[in-house]
Amino acid sequence: MDKSFYKSPIGILEITCKNNALVSLKLCSSAEGVSYDTDLIKTVKIQLDEYFSGKRKTFDLRINPAGTDFQKIIWDELKKIPYGKTKNYSDIAELSGKKGAQRAVGSACNKNPILIIIPCHRVIAKNGSIGGFAYGNSIKNMLLNLEKANISEKKKY
């Protein structure tokens, strides 16, 4: 596995690649450890630079997240949510063929190993509030604000 770190506006991101695919993108507390900037990792960093500067709306990367079949179905649905748009947990459950499984959708979002690129931050509660987020609601708000998602200020919390 190849690993590197990226200093982003939301914190330090740890990038992990294996077999020429991105397998993990997560927030970490520090950039400690050995870094390998392979061609794929360099591409991930370039695309993250473009995303955080508002120039990139979609990612063009080979990803291979580890998860259950159900989680992978949910993550595939999340990748279909356009930049700057949101869907609620119930919508994702229904679109994935698992109507009524919104709690399981929330769990799959929580276990998403590839932050931002699998955009779990674009999933909100049915009442319009932002819902939860594995890295905290302030990070979720930052990502939604970056994308200028139409979230009501009074419903953020």
N, C-alpha and C positions, 0 to 999 in steps of 0.2 A: 504494500500500500504506500502511496505517496501522499504526503501531508504538507500543507503550507498554511500561512496565516494571512489575513487581509484586514487592514484597519478600515472599518466602515463608519459611517455616521451613527450607526446604532451600537457599535462596539466591535471588538475583535472577533472575526469570523474564522473558524477553523475549516479548511477545505481538505477533504479526503477523497482521493481517487484510487480506483483499483481497476485493472484490466481495461484501461482507456475509457473509463466512465466515472462520472462524479457519483460517489456513494453517500457522501455526507457533507452538509454545510450547516454549521451550527455556531451559535455564540459561545465564546469561552472567556474565561477570566483573564488569561494572559497568553502571549505568543511565545510560550516556552516549548522547547523541543527542537528537533531537527526539521528544517524546512527543505522541501524539494520542489523547485519551480519547473515542473515538466511543461511541455507544450500545452497540455490540457489545462493544467493549473494556471498558466499564463492567460489562456483564453477565458477561463472562469473569472479571473481578476479583471480582465479588460471588460467583459460583459457586466460585471458588478459595477465597475467605474461608470459605464454607460447608464446602467439602471439608476444608480444613485445621483447621477447628474441629470436625470430626466430624459435622456436620449433613447434608452432601450425600454421597449414595452413588452417584448417577449424574449425568451432565451433560446439560443440554438446550441444546446449542449446534450451530449449523450449522458443520460442518468441511469442509475441502477440502484434504487433504494431497496434496502432489505426490509421486508415486512411480510405480513400475512397476505393471503389472497384478497381478503376483504379490504385491508388497508391499501393495497395497491389499486383496487377498484376505486376507492375513495380518492386517492391521490391523483389518479387519472382524471377524475371529474374536476378536482381542484385546478388542474392545469388548464382546463377549458374556461375558467373564469377570466374574462378579459381584464387587462390592466385598468385600474381606476373604477372597477365595478365590484359589487359584492353579491353574494348569495347567502341564504341562511342555511342552517344545519338541516332543516326539513327539506329544503330544495335539493340539497346534495344527496340526502337519503333517497328521495324519490327518483332523482336522475340516475342514481346508481342501481335502481331496482330493489332497494331495501327500504321501502316506505315505512315510516314509523321508527326508523333506526337512528334518529338524530343524536341520541346519546353516544351510540357507537361511532357515528361520524365525528363527534367531538373528540372521542378517544383517539381515533385515527389521526385527526388533526394534531392532537397533542404529541403523538409519537412520530410525526413527520420528520424524517432525518435530513431533509434538504430544504432548509429555510429559504424563503423568498422565491426560489425557482419552482418549487411546489408551493403555491401561494395560499397556505392555510390562513394567513392574515386577512384574506378576502372573504372569510366565512364569518358571518355575524349571527346574532340571535334573531329570532322571528319578530320580536318587538322592535327591532331596529338598533338595539344596543350592540356594542361591539362583541359581547360575549367574552370568553376567556382566551388566553394565549399562553403557550408553554413558557415564553420568555417575559411575560408580564404585559399588562395592557398598555403601558407607556410605549413599549417597543411596537406593539400592534398599531397604536395611534400614529406613531412616527411613520410607519410604512404606509398606512392608509392616507395620511396627509401628504406624503411624498407623491403618491399616485393620484392625489386630489379626488379620492373616492368620496362619493356623496353620502357622508355620514353626518347626521344632525349633531351639532355641538352638544345639545342637551342630552343626547342619547349615548354619548361616548362612555359614560360610566354608569 
